[in-house]
Amino acid sequence: MHTFSESVVEEAALEWFGGLGYQVFAGPEIAWGEAKAERSDPEYRDMILEGRVRQTLARLNPDLPPEALDDAFRKLTRIDPPSLVTRNRDLHSMLVGGVNVEYPRRDGSIAGAQAWLVDFENPENNDWLVVNQFTVTEGQHARRPDIVVFLNGLPIAVIELKNLADEKATIWHAFNQIQTYKAEIPSLFVYNALPLRCPVLGAHPVSATRSGAGMHNHAPQPPSLLVIDGLKPLQGSRDKAARGA
């Protein structure tokens, strides 16, 4: 009889993402101080990959000056409302409609514009990455989700893997684990479009605000920008994303 463990499922998931064209890294590989470091905080308090976000802003907004791109990055990383739900919705609005930015013109007046974070019309122009064992600390808590999916440097999906061969590792256990993450490392979920509880036999989407009620029914697709046909790289237009289609 073949036996499965979470590590086997994790490796299979990473191979699947790699086959779809995602870059794949292990969390320790991109940690601060490593040769491939993409994180700037040795204490793992950074939730986004700053270098990828800034590169995306420059790539997708070639007509905007550096001041405008800095303004976009600042607003993206300083989402103020105290409620996680409100912050998540504010971030979703930025992903779909762009970030409102201002910058000085040569004549001294102030110009306004939109800085785009995602290229909905040309999916290949986006930066897709998955990282397993991505350590995050916030306050007194340190957590390490199994897999985090990044779009243009933003952690837009969290995947928790469980082995259904283990009687104690149920779908509900995975769901509760996601709730623990949301309570203890909420800043990771500001940017999140799709938490997943994933047993060996399939993945079950759970929206960032979904409670346990009705979980046995097919979960509706969240109002996200990417999850069209699973986690395949963006297919469809900005209009679809705005509708949550």
Beta strands, then each sheet from edge to edge (+ up, - down):
strand 1: 23-26
strand 2: 99-104
strand 3: 110-115
strand 4: 128-132
strand 5: 136-138
strand 6: 141-143
strand 7: 147-151
strand 8: 154-162
strand 9: 194-199
strand 10: 204-205
sheet 1: 1+ 4+ 7- 8+ 9+ 10-
sheet 2: 2+ 3-
sheet 3: 5+ 6-
end
